[in-house]
Amino acid sequence: MKKQIGIICMALAGAGMLFAGGKKESGSSASTGSAGKVVSLIFSTDQVGSSTYVKSAGLAQIWQKALPAGSTIDVQPTSPGGMAAPYLFENGVADIAFCNGAPAKWAYENGNLGRPATKKFRALVGSLSAISAVNFMTTSFIKKYGTDEIEEVVAKKYPIRIGCSPKGSMDYRCVELLFQCLGVTPEDIKSWGGDVVNGGGSDLSDMLKNGKLDMILDHTSAESSSMVQNAMTNDLHFTQWRDSTLDFFVKQGFERVTLPANSFKGQTVDVIDAGTPDCVFVKADMDDETAYILTKAMCENREYLIKNYPSMAPFDPTTSWQPGKVGGVPLHPGAERYYREMGYMK
């Protein structure tokens, strides 16, 4: 179902967000559309009511104001999620979409989720969030085996029971990569008396509370309500991976993402996790001027964006063009023009 910007304005008005046609948001510096090529763009995003959908609607308004008068942006809740989002462009059903950097890299270079590689998208802006592979072990497991390092747990074949989301999710992909890095399989873990359990957040939380899990890994952020609940109701330790493990993830398109101290109860020091934050990608054949306008409007409204969408605080226009921030996917020439014009790229 398509959601035109005018409809989105009405839907979100109750939340205090202003999307009236032609009216300027408080604090936004987006210029009104000028003469030029009128475009009609499809922005594929998450389901209606999700935080990503709300953020997408806000971005769409900023972009529409900056585009030539008469241009439109359809915000459609059609995205399959970060793992499969790059294929929206391959299928021709989106002009703009949020994708995580690492899955974008996999789709671009070798293919992902059993699909062939696709080259039909380009990067605009990277590192828009602090999403990472947040993981913890229970204090009881750590005391029993004398280690809080997953690398040592695997090396010594301790019977750890790991919980994560179902196969096909980004969470599970992180677990798969962790096993690949450490040279083990789920079958190995089970042969030692451990387990790898897939389930929804509430199911895993119940298992944790009932002493049936020793570890959970979730590709999420400090805003995760389930992680907050787990930390409040259990005795946990948020664990730090070794540099060699983080290096392995970086080679897969991840970044080192800091989980600040006190993000969760009992987490008293910074933890460096492997993460693949949100990025904005567009179709490869988008005209250069449109891609330039989208990049410029987004970068020049950074303060407005982070004020209204605090999860976007990591967004830094001076570095958001860097290959490591966008999974190594090439920049769109229009975006590159903006970054070079501003002196961010030399």
HELIX and SHEET records of a PDB file:
HELIX    1   1 ILE A    5  ALA A   13  1                                   9    
HELIX    2   2 SER A   51  ALA A   66  1                                  16    
HELIX    3   3 TYR A   87  GLU A   90  1                                   4    
HELIX    4   4 GLY A  101  GLU A  109  1                                   9    
HELIX    5   5 THR A  139  TYR A  145  1                                   7    
HELIX    6   6 ILE A  150  ALA A  155  1                                   6    
HELIX    7   7 MET A  170  LEU A  182  1                                  13    
HELIX    8   8 PRO A  186  SER A  191  1                                   6    
HELIX    9   9 GLY A  201  LYS A  209  1                                   9    
HELIX   10  10 SER A  225  THR A  233  1                                   9    
HELIX   11  11 ASP A  243  LYS A  251  1                                   9    
HELIX   12  12 ASP A  288  CYS A  299  1                                  12    
HELIX   13  13 ARG A  302  ASN A  308  1                                   7    
HELIX   14  14 PRO A  310  MET A  312  5                                   3    
HELIX   15  15 PRO A  323  LYS A  325  5                                   3    
HELIX   16  16 PRO A  333  GLU A  341  1                                   9    
SHEET    1   A 5 THR A  72  GLN A  76  0                                        
SHEET    2   A 5 SER A  40  SER A  44  1                                        
SHEET    3   A 5 ILE A  96  ASN A 100  1                                        
SHEET    4   A 5 ASP A 278  LYS A 283 -1                                        
SHEET    5   A 5 PHE A 121  VAL A 125 -1                                        
SHEET    1   B 5 ASP A 195  ASN A 198  0                                        
SHEET    2   B 5 ARG A 161  CYS A 164  1                                        
SHEET    3   B 5 MET A 215  THR A 220  1                                        
SHEET    4   B 5 SER A 132  THR A 138 -1                                        
SHEET    5   B 5 LEU A 236  PHE A 238 -1                                        
SHEET    1   C 2 GLU A 255  LEU A 259  0                                        
SHEET    2   C 2 VAL A 271  GLY A 275 -1                                        
END                                                                             
